[in-house]
Amino acid sequence: MNRPRIQISATLAALALLTPNCLAGGRPEACDSGSLKGAYAMTITGTRPAPRVLPDFPGVAPGTIEQVIGVFIQVFDGAGLISHAENVTVKGSLSGLFPDQPGTGTYTINPDCTGSFTVNLPQVPAPLVNRMVVLRRGKEFRSVVISPQTLMINVTAARVN
């Protein structure tokens, strides 16, 4: 008879860990734009259409889906504005390296610690729109690019300072 209780308790504990707006005591945490403030080290992984193709891949056209990875610093001002600081480096499996392409953007965060942000980059023809969840009282967040539709990129970030 004790076994079902253990399974239910384990399930509830797992759900509490996965819910972004829960504190250690299970109380909801309120978030707002001030929840993200400062520099965040970010990593991206996913796929995208290759903006160009290196000569090493003859016969492969630009626009072919490629794997992409990247690291950079993104700065949130605590009031809804974003800037890419430095060390913006993105590498595509077909297109190669895209170093230091700073950008700007905006963000909003809901009281339940979900939100969105949009970044404008000079090398990308359309803004990158992300949906996110804020974790650990703004020390981290996770996001997914939702537009343009052809990008399948996830983002992990942790505050630097």
KAKADA-V825844 format. One record per run of one state. SS is the DSSP state (H for helix, E for strand, L for the rest). FROM is the first residue (numbers start at 1). TO is the last residue. If there is no record, write none. Layout:
ss->SS from->FROM to->TO
ss->SS from->FROM to->TO
//
This chain:
ss->L from->1 to->1
ss->H from->2 to->18
ss->L from->19 to->21
ss->E from->22 to->22
ss->L from->23 to->27
ss->E from->28 to->28
ss->L from->29 to->32
ss->H from->33 to->35
ss->L from->36 to->36
ss->E from->37 to->49
ss->L from->50 to->64
ss->E from->65 to->77
ss->L from->78 to->80
ss->E from->81 to->84
ss->L from->85 to->88
ss->E from->89 to->92
ss->L from->93 to->95
ss->E from->96 to->99
ss->L from->100 to->102
ss->E from->103 to->109
ss->L from->110 to->113
ss->E from->114 to->121
ss->L from->122 to->127
ss->E from->128 to->135
ss->H from->136 to->138
ss->L from->139 to->139
ss->E from->140 to->147
ss->L from->148 to->151
ss->E from->152 to->159
ss->L from->160 to->161
//
